[in-house]
């Protein structure tokens, strides 16, 4: 994957339910966003990265499952100014 050299900020937020192990959630986030800095609070976890390489695993998964059109549509529908978002299922991660 050729990654453009642009300035960006990638933020990931995940709430922690009382029945969930925060360490397992942190591990799942690290698996998906390996270059991010993870910060844990009482009932949430935030991961931040400024490197587009953080999307490498997501990119590979989307292309291997041939679901590019649905993700592109989702990103375009959530586009506001120069920002967009999408959901990932933490149990699937």
Secondary structure, 3 states (H helix, E strand, C coil): CCCCCCCCCEEEEEECCCCCCHHHHHHHHHHHCCCCEEEECCCEEEEEECCHHHHHHHHHHHHHCCCHHHHHHHHHHCCECCECCCCCCCCCC
